[in-house]
Amino acid sequence: MKRTVIRIDEAFCNGCGNCIDGCHEGALQLIDGKAVMISDLYCDGLGACIGECPVGAIAFEEREAAPYDEEAVMERLAPKGEAVLIAHLRHLHEHNEHKWVAQGLDCLKKRGIHVDPKKIGITSESSGNCVSGSFRPDTAGRNEPLACGCPGTMAREIRRPQAGFAVAPAPNAAPYGELRCSELRQFPVQLHLLNPQAGFLRDADLLLAADCTAFACGDFHNRFLRGKSLAIACPKLDSNTQTYVGKLTEMIDGAKINTLTVLVMEVPCCRGLVQIARQAREKARRHIPVKTVVLSAGGEVIDDQWI
């Protein structure tokens, strides 16, 4: 499958070994004075090692790679002791990868190893559900500082109070000035930056929206985004849009998204986003419902159908 993993430029690598310590999963080793990723299975694609590199030799790339395997990681880390296990699980927890944390704790439980959930940031209130993967992080939407390279690539869930902001009304919507709460549930949102294995995509209803749609429709959040995860893209201006097909395919098969809604403008170039969604569904092993919604330049829905 195609997924995001790290790439090491050996020409820049000075063999300092900082990234080895930063990679709690054990995906990196020093070989002949250079950092080398020894297996795709151990790279979670979250990028803790990037911030540890003093020469900028590590970057993200999207390519064909074996799926990340938390059980395999635990087999490697268990003999290294509690401190390494806690560092690894806290790293996943801070990125809101709750399913992987639950898998890791379950693997340790089977081996008779106990790790105090509080040490990895899980509250006592939520720790009882951690094995099932349904616990609530104690960060409550706050983002802890992470040494993970560009902050724009750090996956995070967003939790909000009920108070929101005023938005312009769509046809038949509530009067202008009524308070609406932002419905954005995660960051980042640009499709190139999304990790198809991010926790907020698992079993989610996904809205794939053309860039202009949120500006055309003043009631975008309430009308289209509520209850959904979000990916935005522009089929005309984005580069390398063929990678979008692979990403959406992995979201369908790997993250097991429930539905895909494609929101586009009436202009012809926007139809490319619909075609990308069609190709992804055709390539995917799972079949999911796909809906297309077309907006006029004024933000009115002129077509709404399942395809």
N, C-alpha and C positions, 0 to 999 in steps of 0.2 A: 504494500500500500504506500501511497505518498503521504509523508508526514514531515513535520518540522523537527530537525535534529541540528546538532552543531557541526560546524566545519572548521578545521584547523589548517591555517596556512603555514606550512612548514618553513617557508622562506622567512617568515617573521618570528616564528617560535624560537625563544632563546633557551628553552629547556629549564626554566626556573622552577617548574613544578607547582606553582601556585594553583593552577587549575585542577591539579590532581586532588589537592586538599579541598577545593571548592566543590568537586563532584562527589557528593556523598553516595551516589548510586554505584560508584566503581566503574563507570564507563570509560574512564581515561587512565592511561598508564604512560610512564616515561620509557621510551624505547629508543636506544641509540641517541640519547640526548634530545629527543623531540617528544612532545605530547602526541599521543595517538589514541583515537577512540577505538576500543577493542571490540565493541559489539553494539549494534543498533538496539538490541534488547534492553540495554541498561541506560540508554539515553532518554530522559523524560521530555526533552525539548523545552524545558523551562528556563534554562540558561544561567544557572547559578555560577557556572565556571567563567562566563564572559566577563563579569565584573572583577574576577580575580586575575585576569590576564593584563600585565602591565604594558604589553607592546601591541595590543589590539590584534592578536593573531587568531582570535576565535570569533565566529559570527554564526548566525542562523542560516540554514538553507532548507529548502523544501525539496525532497527527493524520495525515490523509492527506498523504503526502509522497513525492517521488521517491526511489528507492533511492540510498543513498550510492554515489558513483562514485570510487574511488581513482585510476583512470586520468585522469579529468577533473581531479582535484585536482593530480596530478603535472604535467599540462600547464600548469596555472596557476603552480605553484611552481618548476618547473625554472629559469626565467629569473632567479629571485630569489637564486640562489646556494646554496652548500653549507650555510651556517649555518641557513637557513630549512628546507631539506630535512631536516637532522638533527633540528631541533626538532620538525618534523611527525612523522617516523618514530619518534623517541623517545617522543613523546606516545602514539602508537598502541601501541608496544611496552610501555609502562608500564601500559596498560590490557589487556594480553594479547590484543590484536587482531592475532594473528600472521598471519592470512590477508591482512589489509590491508597489513601490513608487507611480506609476500612479494610482493604485487601491486605495491606501490610500488617496491621494489627491482628487480623485473622490468621495470617501465616505464622506470626510469632506465637499466638495462642496455641496453635497446633504443635509447635515445637516446645511448648512449656515455658516460654519466655514472656515475662510480664513487663510492660512499659507503662508507667504512670501517664495517663492521657493529659494530665495537667502540665506535664513537662514539655508537651508538644503544642500547648496552647488550647486544649480542649477543656471546657468548663466541666465541673462535676455534674451540672444539670444535663449536659449533652453526652457525657462519656458513656452512659448506659446504652446508647444507640450506635456507638461508633463502629461496632462490628458489622452492622447492617448497612453502613454507609449513609445513614440518614441524620447524623448529628449536625448540630448548628454550630458554626465557628464562633468563638467568643469575641472575635474582632468586630462583630456586628456591623460590618460594612466598612470598618476602618482599614486602611492599607498600611501594613508595617513596611518600614524601609528595607529594601532588598538589594543585594549586590548582584543584579541580574542584567547589567547592560542597560539598553534603552528602556526607560519606564513605559514607553508606549507599547511595548510587546508583552508587558506583564499582565496575564489574565487575572481578572478580578470580578467578583460579583458586587453589585451595588444594592444597598438597602437604604430605603428612604423613609422619612416621616410622611404623614399623610398630607401635610401642607405642600402646595406646589406653586406653579406659576400660571399667570394668565396667558391664554393662547387665543388666536383668532378662530372664529367658528367655521366649521364646515357646513354645507347645506343641511338644514334640519338639526343642527347641533344646538347645544345650550347657548344662551346669550353671551355676547362678548364680555369678557371681564370675569367670568366665573373661574374660580381657581381650579386648576388641573394639576395633578402631580405628574412629574416626569415618570414614564414607564420604562426607562432604560434599566435593564437588569444586569448588564455586564459591560466590561471594557477590556480590550479594544473592540471596535465594531467594523473596521475596514476588512474586507474579506482576505486580502493579502496577509494581514496581521493575525488573523484568527487561527488558533491551534484547533484543528478538527477534533482533538481529543479533550478539549477543555471541559471541565465538569459542568459548566452552565449550559452546554449543548446536549448533554445526555438526556434522552427521552424528552427533548424540548420540541415545541412548535417553533419553527424558524421563519422569520420574516427576512427575505432577501429583497432589499429596497434599492432602487436606483438613487444615486446621490441627490437628485433634484426633488424627489418626491416629498421629503420632509419640509422643504421650503415652499412647495406649491400648496400643500395641505396644512392649514393651520391647526387642525385637530389630529395631526399625525399620531401623536402619542396615544391619545384616548381611543382613536378609531381603528388604528392598525397595529400598534406596537404592544398594547396591553396583553400581558400574559405570554409574550413571545420573547425568544432570544433574537438578536439582530445581527445581520451582516449587510454592509452597504458596498456598492460597487458601481462603476460606470463602464459599460461595455465599449464605449467609444474612446474614452480618454485613458483608461487604465492600461498598463503594459502587461504583457504575458497573461492575457485573460484565459488561455487554455488551462492554466493551472487551477482556475476556478472549478473546472469540471471535476478534476481529481479531488479537490477539497470537499466539494459538495457530495461527491460519491462516498468519501470516507465518513462524512457526517451522517449520511443515510445508513451505511453499513456498520461503521464503528461506533459512532455516538448514538445511533438508532433514534434519530430525530423522528417525531411522530408525523408532522406535516410540514410542507414547505409552501409558503405564500410568496409569490413574486410580485412586487409592487413597482410599476414602471410608469413612465410618462407616455403620452400619445405619440411622441416623435419616433420616426422609424428606427433610429439607432438604439433606442431603448429595448427594442424587441430582441436584440442580441442577448440580453439577460435571460429572457424567457427561453431562448434556444439553449443557453448554457445549462439551465435547470433541466430541460428536457433530456439533454445528453447525459447529465449526471444520473438521472433516474433510469435511463436506459442501460447505463453501465453498472448500476448498483445491483447487488444480489437481492436486496429487499425492494418491495414496491410500496411506495408511500403516496398519499394523496398530494397533488400539487394544484394550487390555485393561482390564477393570474388576475391581478387587478390593474386596470389602466386608468390613469388620471389625465384629465385635460390640463392645459397650461394654467387654468384657473383653479385647479385643485379638485374638480368635481369628478366623481367616478363615472366613467363612460363605458366600462366593460368590467365584468366580475364573473369569472367562471372557473370551474374545476376542469383541468385538462388531463 
